[in-house]
Amino acid sequence: EAGVTQFPSHSVIEKGQTVTLRCDPISGHDNLYWYRRVMGKEIKFLLHFVKESKQDESGMPNNRFLAERTGGTYSTLKVQPAELEDSGVYFCASSQLTGLIETQYFGPGTRLLVL
Amino acid sequence: AQKVTQAQTEISVVEKEDVTLDCVYETRDTTYYLFWYKQPPSGELVFLIRRNSFDEQNEISGRYSWNFQKSTSSFNFTITASQVVDSAVYFCALSGGNSGYALNFGKGTSLLVTP
């Protein structure tokens, strides 16, 4: 069974540009999460999808970040316009939908560098 | 609010030594879940264990063991007879209760095992 996949693995962009990150969850996992680790800091929760709906977006830093999950399959996270402080590793995770807290399985992350 | 503290930033041991990684958590919830993840040099987060607050039984999996003590709010992780392949960053995380599904991570402990 394929794990969580993320694309691209690395992205280097200039301040003010737009970047879109993609996450494909484990097949059958209706829960999808985005996290971010900024250099030297903890891994921080950004948001949680249940199928195509945003269940919790309390961790989204500001309105430059837009997450979508059309059709309830893969998700995209767009940063527009990117700022220097957006640099970090963006992780996606997925879990089964059972009504309980299930284990989240993580993808390899996308390393974003904003210059 | 939930909080996870991993006081050990970096640990260095020689192969075959035992090593314990500490994790102390804070929560006002009575139902919660604790996790350990491993991040090897390749960067992905690998799930190791999940424990709910009602199950204080210690667990052993090969050279890995976990000691969950609600009385001290700790969920420590011990690697017995460490190996070079154990070198990684290890994260403790907490979810559940008012934080819902979101994982609250500690800052991680970087373990280096030298030959």
Interface residues (C-beta under 8 A of the other chain):
Chain A: N31 Y33 Y35 K41 E42 I43 K44 F45 H48 Q55 D56 S58 G59 V89 F91 A93 S95 I101 T103 Q104 Y105 F106 G107 P108 G109 R111
Chain B: Y33 F35 Y37 S42 G43 E44 L45 V46 F47 R50 N52 F91 A93 S95 G96 G100 Y101 A102 L103 N104 F105 G106 K107 G108
